[in-house]
């Protein structure tokens, strides 16, 4: 399964696990300007574990240098994960 869950993010699954990918623009080389998918989460057996792992990974990779920047990162992550969870729960495939 592959379902778009946010502007550039996709929920992927196979018979064993879930993971999240993100579309990113290639910056250099002969394919510069083209899009490719990059995995931005680990592989998880349960959706709730996937979301927790995704949030933690994004939070840890933040470049925040102040409390204000850290607060902005948290707010951005909350908005993104709220959008993802809304789209996951409303997806017709999520009920399968």
BALOGU-544362 format. One record per residue: residue number from 1; residue in one letter; x, y, z of N, C-alpha, C, CB in turn. Coordinates in Angstrom, 1 decimal, decimal comma. Glycine has a CB too. Layout:
BALOGU-544362
+-----+----+--------+--------+--------+--------+--------+--------+--------+--------+--------+--------+--------+--------+
|   i | aa |   n.xx |   n.yy |   n.zz |  ca.xx |  ca.yy |  ca.zz |   c.xx |   c.yy |   c.zz |  cb.xx |  cb.yy |  cb.zz |
+-----+----+--------+--------+--------+--------+--------+--------+--------+--------+--------+--------+--------+--------+
| NUM |  A |      X |      Y |      Z |      X |      Y |      Z |      X |      Y |      Z |      X |      Y |      Z |
...
+-----+----+--------+--------+--------+--------+--------+--------+--------+--------+--------+--------+--------+--------+
***
This chain:
BALOGU-544362
+-----+----+--------+--------+--------+--------+--------+--------+--------+--------+--------+--------+--------+--------+
|   i | aa |   n.xx |   n.yy |   n.zz |  ca.xx |  ca.yy |  ca.zz |   c.xx |   c.yy |   c.zz |  cb.xx |  cb.yy |  cb.zz |
+-----+----+--------+--------+--------+--------+--------+--------+--------+--------+--------+--------+--------+--------+
|   1 |  X |    0,8 |   -1,2 |    0,0 |    0,0 |    0,0 |    0,0 |    0,9 |    1,2 |    0,0 |   -1,0 |    0,0 |    1,2 |
|   2 |  X |    0,4 |    2,3 |   -0,7 |    1,1 |    3,6 |   -0,7 |    0,0 |    4,6 |   -0,7 |    2,1 |    3,7 |   -1,8 |
|   3 |  X |   -0,1 |    5,4 |    0,4 |   -1,2 |    6,4 |    0,5 |   -0,5 |    7,8 |    0,8 |   -2,2 |    6,0 |    1,5 |
|   4 |  X |   -0,9 |    8,8 |    0,1 |   -0,4 |   10,2 |    0,4 |   -1,1 |   10,6 |    1,7 |   -0,7 |   11,1 |   -0,8 |
|   5 |  X |   -0,3 |   11,0 |    2,6 |   -0,8 |   11,4 |    3,9 |   -0,6 |   12,9 |    4,3 |   -0,3 |   10,5 |    5,0 |
|   6 |  X |    0,2 |   13,5 |    3,5 |    0,5 |   15,0 |    3,7 |    1,1 |   15,5 |    2,4 |    1,5 |   15,3 |    4,9 |
|   7 |  X |    1,4 |   16,8 |    2,4 |    1,8 |   17,4 |    1,1 |    2,9 |   16,6 |    0,4 |    2,3 |   18,8 |    1,3 |
|   8 |  X |    3,9 |   16,2 |    1,1 |    5,0 |   15,5 |    0,4 |    5,3 |   14,1 |    1,0 |    6,3 |   16,3 |    0,5 |
|   9 |  X |    4,4 |   13,7 |    1,9 |    4,6 |   12,4 |    2,7 |    3,7 |   11,3 |    2,2 |    4,5 |   12,7 |    4,2 |
|  10 |  X |    4,2 |   10,1 |    2,3 |    3,4 |    8,9 |    1,9 |    3,5 |    7,8 |    3,0 |    3,9 |    8,3 |    0,6 |
|  11 |  X |    2,4 |    7,2 |    3,3 |    2,4 |    6,0 |    4,2 |    2,5 |    4,8 |    3,3 |    1,1 |    5,9 |    5,1 |
|  12 |  X |    3,5 |    4,0 |    3,6 |    3,8 |    2,8 |    2,8 |    3,6 |    1,6 |    3,7 |    5,2 |    2,8 |    2,2 |
|  13 |  X |    3,3 |    0,4 |    3,1 |    3,2 |   -0,8 |    3,9 |    3,4 |   -2,0 |    3,0 |    1,9 |   -0,9 |    4,7 |
|  14 |  X |    3,8 |   -3,1 |    3,7 |    3,8 |   -4,4 |    3,0 |    3,2 |   -5,3 |    4,1 |    5,3 |   -4,9 |    2,6 |
|  15 |  X |    3,3 |   -6,6 |    3,9 |    2,6 |   -7,5 |    4,8 |    3,3 |   -7,6 |    6,2 |    2,6 |   -8,9 |    4,2 |
|  16 |  X |    4,4 |   -6,9 |    6,3 |    5,1 |   -7,0 |    7,6 |    5,2 |   -5,7 |    8,4 |    6,5 |   -7,5 |    7,4 |
|  17 |  X |    5,2 |   -4,5 |    7,7 |    5,5 |   -3,3 |    8,4 |    5,0 |   -2,1 |    7,6 |    7,0 |   -3,1 |    8,6 |
|  18 |  X |    5,0 |   -0,9 |    8,4 |    4,7 |    0,4 |    7,9 |    5,9 |    1,3 |    7,9 |    3,5 |    1,0 |    8,7 |
|  19 |  X |    6,0 |    2,2 |    7,0 |    7,1 |    3,2 |    7,0 |    6,6 |    4,5 |    6,2 |    8,4 |    2,7 |    6,3 |
|  20 |  X |    7,3 |    5,6 |    6,4 |    6,9 |    6,8 |    5,8 |    8,0 |    7,3 |    4,9 |    6,6 |    7,9 |    6,9 |
|  21 |  X |    7,6 |    7,7 |    3,7 |    8,6 |    8,3 |    2,7 |    8,2 |    9,7 |    2,4 |    8,6 |    7,5 |    1,4 |
|  22 |  X |    9,1 |   10,5 |    1,9 |    8,9 |   11,9 |    1,6 |    9,5 |   12,2 |    0,2 |    9,6 |   12,8 |    2,7 |
|  23 |  X |    8,8 |   12,9 |   -0,6 |    9,3 |   13,3 |   -1,9 |   10,3 |   14,5 |   -1,7 |    8,1 |   13,8 |   -2,9 |
|  24 |  X |   11,5 |   14,3 |   -2,2 |   12,5 |   15,4 |   -2,1 |   13,0 |   15,7 |   -3,5 |   13,6 |   15,0 |   -1,2 |
|  25 |  X |   13,4 |   16,9 |   -3,7 |   13,9 |   17,4 |   -5,0 |   15,4 |   17,1 |   -5,0 |   13,6 |   18,9 |   -5,3 |
|  26 |  X |   15,9 |   16,5 |   -6,1 |   17,4 |   16,2 |   -6,2 |   18,0 |   17,6 |   -6,6 |   17,6 |   15,2 |   -7,4 |
|  27 |  X |   19,1 |   17,8 |   -5,8 |   19,7 |   19,2 |   -5,9 |   20,9 |   19,2 |   -6,9 |   20,2 |   19,6 |   -4,6 |
|  28 |  X |   21,6 |   18,1 |   -7,1 |   22,8 |   18,1 |   -7,9 |   22,8 |   16,9 |   -8,9 |   24,1 |   18,1 |   -7,1 |
|  29 |  X |   23,7 |   16,9 |   -9,8 |   23,9 |   15,8 |  -10,7 |   23,0 |   15,9 |  -11,9 |   23,7 |   14,5 |  -10,0 |
|  30 |  X |   23,0 |   14,8 |  -12,7 |   22,2 |   14,8 |  -14,0 |   20,7 |   14,8 |  -13,8 |   22,6 |   13,6 |  -14,8 |
|  31 |  X |   20,3 |   14,4 |  -12,6 |   18,9 |   14,3 |  -12,3 |   18,4 |   15,5 |  -11,4 |   18,5 |   13,1 |  -11,6 |
|  32 |  X |   19,2 |   16,6 |  -11,4 |   18,9 |   17,7 |  -10,5 |   17,5 |   18,3 |  -11,0 |   20,0 |   18,8 |  -10,7 |
|  33 |  X |   16,7 |   18,6 |  -10,0 |   15,4 |   19,1 |  -10,3 |   14,3 |   18,1 |  -10,3 |   15,3 |   19,8 |  -11,6 |
|  34 |  X |   14,6 |   16,8 |  -10,5 |   13,7 |   15,7 |  -10,4 |   13,3 |   15,4 |   -9,0 |   14,2 |   14,5 |  -11,2 |
|  35 |  X |   12,2 |   14,7 |   -8,8 |   11,8 |   14,2 |   -7,5 |   12,2 |   12,8 |   -7,3 |   10,3 |   14,4 |   -7,3 |
|  36 |  X |   12,5 |   12,4 |   -6,0 |   12,7 |   11,1 |   -5,6 |   12,1 |   10,9 |   -4,2 |   14,2 |   10,7 |   -5,6 |
|  37 |  X |   11,9 |    9,6 |   -3,9 |   11,4 |    9,4 |   -2,5 |   12,5 |    8,9 |   -1,6 |   10,3 |    8,3 |   -2,6 |
|  38 |  X |   12,4 |    9,4 |   -0,4 |   13,4 |    9,1 |    0,7 |   12,6 |    8,6 |    1,9 |   14,2 |   10,4 |    1,0 |
|  39 |  X |   13,1 |    7,5 |    2,4 |   12,4 |    7,0 |    3,6 |   12,8 |    7,9 |    4,8 |   12,9 |    5,5 |    3,9 |
|  40 |  X |   11,8 |    8,3 |    5,6 |   12,0 |    9,2 |    6,7 |   11,5 |    8,7 |    8,0 |   11,3 |   10,6 |    6,4 |
|  41 |  X |   11,3 |    7,4 |    8,1 |   11,0 |    6,7 |    9,3 |   11,6 |    5,3 |    9,3 |    9,4 |    6,6 |    9,5 |
|  42 |  X |   11,5 |    4,7 |   10,5 |   11,9 |    3,3 |   10,5 |   10,8 |    2,4 |   10,0 |   12,3 |    2,9 |   12,0 |
|  43 |  X |   11,0 |    1,1 |   10,2 |    9,9 |    0,2 |    9,8 |    9,2 |   -0,2 |   11,1 |   10,5 |   -1,1 |    9,0 |
|  44 |  X |    7,9 |   -0,2 |   11,1 |    7,1 |   -0,5 |   12,3 |    6,0 |   -1,4 |   12,0 |    6,6 |    0,8 |   13,0 |
|  45 |  X |    5,7 |   -2,2 |   13,0 |    4,6 |   -3,2 |   12,9 |    3,2 |   -2,6 |   13,2 |    4,8 |   -4,4 |   13,9 |
|  46 |  X |    3,2 |   -1,5 |   14,0 |    1,9 |   -0,9 |   14,4 |    2,0 |    0,6 |   14,0 |    1,7 |   -1,0 |   15,9 |
|  47 |  X |    0,8 |    1,1 |   13,5 |    0,7 |    2,5 |   13,1 |    1,1 |    3,5 |   14,2 |   -0,6 |    2,8 |   12,6 |
|  48 |  X |    0,6 |    3,3 |   15,4 |    0,9 |    4,2 |   16,5 |    2,4 |    4,3 |   16,8 |    0,1 |    3,8 |   17,7 |
|  49 |  X |    3,1 |    3,1 |   16,7 |    4,6 |    3,1 |   16,9 |    5,3 |    3,9 |   15,7 |    5,1 |    1,7 |   16,9 |
|  50 |  X |    4,7 |    3,7 |   14,5 |    5,3 |    4,5 |   13,4 |    5,2 |    6,0 |   13,6 |    4,5 |    4,1 |   12,1 |
|  51 |  X |    4,1 |    6,5 |   14,1 |    3,9 |    7,9 |   14,3 |    4,8 |    8,4 |   15,4 |    2,5 |    8,3 |   14,6 |
|  52 |  X |    4,9 |    7,6 |   16,5 |    5,8 |    8,0 |   17,6 |    7,3 |    8,0 |   17,1 |    5,7 |    7,0 |   18,8 |
|  53 |  X |    7,7 |    7,0 |   16,4 |    9,0 |    7,0 |   15,9 |    9,3 |    8,1 |   14,9 |    9,3 |    5,6 |   15,2 |
|  54 |  X |    8,4 |    8,4 |   14,0 |    8,5 |    9,5 |   13,1 |    8,7 |   10,8 |   13,8 |    7,3 |    9,6 |   12,1 |
|  55 |  X |    7,9 |   11,1 |   14,8 |    8,0 |   12,4 |   15,5 |    9,3 |   12,4 |   16,2 |    6,8 |   12,4 |   16,6 |
|  56 |  X |    9,7 |   11,4 |   16,9 |   11,0 |   11,4 |   17,6 |   12,2 |   11,6 |   16,7 |   11,2 |   10,1 |   18,4 |
|  57 |  X |   12,2 |   10,9 |   15,5 |   13,3 |   11,1 |   14,6 |   13,3 |   12,5 |   14,0 |   13,1 |   10,1 |   13,4 |
|  58 |  X |   12,2 |   13,1 |   13,7 |   12,2 |   14,5 |   13,2 |   12,6 |   15,4 |   14,2 |   10,8 |   14,8 |   12,7 |
|  59 |  X |   12,2 |   15,2 |   15,5 |   12,6 |   16,1 |   16,6 |   14,1 |   16,0 |   16,8 |   11,8 |   15,7 |   17,9 |
|  60 |  X |   14,6 |   14,8 |   16,9 |   16,1 |   14,6 |   17,1 |   16,9 |   15,2 |   16,0 |   16,4 |   13,2 |   17,3 |
|  61 |  X |   16,4 |   15,2 |   14,8 |   17,2 |   15,7 |   13,7 |   17,1 |   17,3 |   13,5 |   16,9 |   15,0 |   12,4 |
|  62 |  X |   16,3 |   17,9 |   14,4 |   16,1 |   19,3 |   14,3 |   17,5 |   20,1 |   14,5 |   15,1 |   19,8 |   15,4 |
|  63 |  X |   17,6 |   21,2 |   13,9 |   18,7 |   22,1 |   14,0 |   18,4 |   23,3 |   14,9 |   19,2 |   22,6 |   12,7 |
|  64 |  X |   17,4 |   23,1 |   15,8 |   17,0 |   24,3 |   16,7 |   18,2 |   24,7 |   17,5 |   15,8 |   23,8 |   17,5 |
|  65 |  X |   18,4 |   26,0 |   17,7 |   19,5 |   26,6 |   18,5 |   18,9 |   27,4 |   19,7 |   20,3 |   27,5 |   17,6 |
|  66 |  X |   17,6 |   27,5 |   19,8 |   17,0 |   28,2 |   20,9 |   15,7 |   27,6 |   21,3 |   16,8 |   29,7 |   20,5 |
|  67 |  X |   15,2 |   28,0 |   22,4 |   13,9 |   27,5 |   22,9 |   12,8 |   27,8 |   21,9 |   13,6 |   28,0 |   24,3 |
|  68 |  X |   12,9 |   29,1 |   21,4 |   11,8 |   29,5 |   20,4 |   11,9 |   28,6 |   19,2 |   12,1 |   31,0 |   20,0 |
|  69 |  X |   13,1 |   28,4 |   18,6 |   13,2 |   27,5 |   17,5 |   12,7 |   26,1 |   17,8 |   14,6 |   27,4 |   17,0 |
|  70 |  X |   13,0 |   25,6 |   19,0 |   12,5 |   24,3 |   19,4 |   11,0 |   24,2 |   19,5 |   13,1 |   23,9 |   20,7 |
|  71 |  X |   10,4 |   25,3 |   20,0 |    9,0 |   25,4 |   20,1 |    8,4 |   25,4 |   18,7 |    8,5 |   26,7 |   20,8 |
|  72 |  X |    9,0 |   26,1 |   17,7 |    8,5 |   26,1 |   16,3 |    8,6 |   24,7 |   15,7 |    9,4 |   27,1 |   15,5 |
|  73 |  X |    9,7 |   24,0 |   16,0 |    9,8 |   22,6 |   15,5 |    8,7 |   21,8 |   16,0 |   11,2 |   22,0 |   15,9 |
|  74 |  X |    8,4 |   21,9 |   17,3 |    7,3 |   21,1 |   17,9 |    6,0 |   21,4 |   17,3 |    7,3 |   21,3 |   19,5 |
|  75 |  X |    5,7 |   22,7 |   17,1 |    4,4 |   23,1 |   16,5 |    4,3 |   22,6 |   15,1 |    4,3 |   24,7 |   16,5 |
|  76 |  X |    5,4 |   22,7 |   14,3 |    5,4 |   22,2 |   12,9 |    5,2 |   20,7 |   12,9 |    6,7 |   22,5 |   12,2 |
|  77 |  X |    5,8 |   20,0 |   13,8 |    5,6 |   18,5 |   13,9 |    4,2 |   18,2 |   14,3 |    6,6 |   17,9 |   14,9 |
|  78 |  X |    3,6 |   18,9 |   15,2 |    2,3 |   18,7 |   15,6 |    1,3 |   18,9 |   14,5 |    1,9 |   19,6 |   16,8 |
|  79 |  X |    1,5 |   20,0 |   13,7 |    0,6 |   20,2 |   12,6 |    0,7 |   19,1 |   11,5 |    0,9 |   21,6 |   12,0 |
|  80 |  X |    2,0 |   18,7 |   11,2 |    2,2 |   17,7 |   10,2 |    1,6 |   16,4 |   10,7 |    3,7 |   17,6 |   10,0 |
|  81 |  X |    1,9 |   16,0 |   11,9 |    1,3 |   14,7 |   12,3 |   -0,2 |   14,7 |   12,5 |    2,0 |   14,3 |   13,7 |
|  82 |  X |   -0,7 |   15,8 |   12,9 |   -2,2 |   15,9 |   12,9 |   -2,8 |   15,7 |   11,5 |   -2,7 |   17,3 |   13,5 |
|  83 |  X |   -2,2 |   16,4 |   10,5 |   -2,6 |   16,2 |    9,1 |   -2,5 |   14,8 |    8,7 |   -1,8 |   17,1 |    8,2 |
|  84 |  X |   -1,3 |   14,1 |    9,0 |   -1,1 |   12,8 |    8,6 |   -2,1 |   11,8 |    9,3 |    0,3 |   12,3 |    9,0 |
|  85 |  X |   -2,3 |   12,0 |   10,6 |   -3,3 |   11,1 |   11,3 |   -4,7 |   11,3 |   10,7 |   -3,3 |   11,4 |   12,7 |
|  86 |  X |   -5,1 |   12,5 |   10,4 |   -6,4 |   12,8 |    9,9 |   -6,5 |   12,1 |    8,5 |   -6,6 |   14,3 |    9,7 |
|  87 |  X |   -5,5 |   12,2 |    7,7 |   -5,6 |   11,5 |    6,4 |   -5,5 |   10,0 |    6,5 |   -4,4 |   12,0 |    5,5 |
|  88 |  X |   -4,8 |    9,5 |    7,4 |   -4,7 |    8,0 |    7,6 |   -6,1 |    7,5 |    8,0 |   -3,6 |    7,7 |    8,6 |
|  89 |  X |   -6,7 |    8,2 |    9,0 |   -8,0 |    7,6 |    9,5 |   -9,1 |    7,8 |    8,6 |   -8,3 |    8,3 |   10,8 |
|  90 |  X |   -9,0 |    8,8 |    7,6 |  -10,0 |    9,0 |    6,6 |   -9,8 |    8,2 |    5,4 |  -10,1 |   10,5 |    6,3 |
|  91 |  X |   -8,7 |    7,6 |    5,2 |   -8,4 |    6,9 |    4,0 |   -9,2 |    5,6 |    3,9 |   -6,9 |    6,5 |    4,0 |
|  92 |  X |   -9,8 |    5,4 |    2,7 |  -10,6 |    4,1 |    2,6 |   -9,8 |    2,9 |    2,8 |  -11,3 |    4,1 |    1,2 |
|  93 |  X |   -8,5 |    3,0 |    2,5 |   -7,6 |    1,8 |    2,6 |   -7,3 |    1,5 |    4,1 |   -6,4 |    2,0 |    1,8 |
|  94 |  X |   -7,4 |    2,5 |    5,0 |   -7,1 |    2,3 |    6,4 |   -8,0 |    1,4 |    7,1 |   -7,0 |    3,6 |    7,1 |
|  95 |  X |   -9,2 |    1,1 |    6,6 |  -10,2 |    0,2 |    7,2 |  -10,0 |   -1,2 |    6,8 |  -11,5 |    0,7 |    6,9 |
|  96 |  X |   -9,1 |   -1,5 |    5,9 |   -8,9 |   -2,8 |    5,4 |   -8,1 |   -3,6 |    6,4 |   -8,2 |   -2,9 |    4,1 |
+-----+----+--------+--------+--------+--------+--------+--------+--------+--------+--------+--------+--------+--------+
***
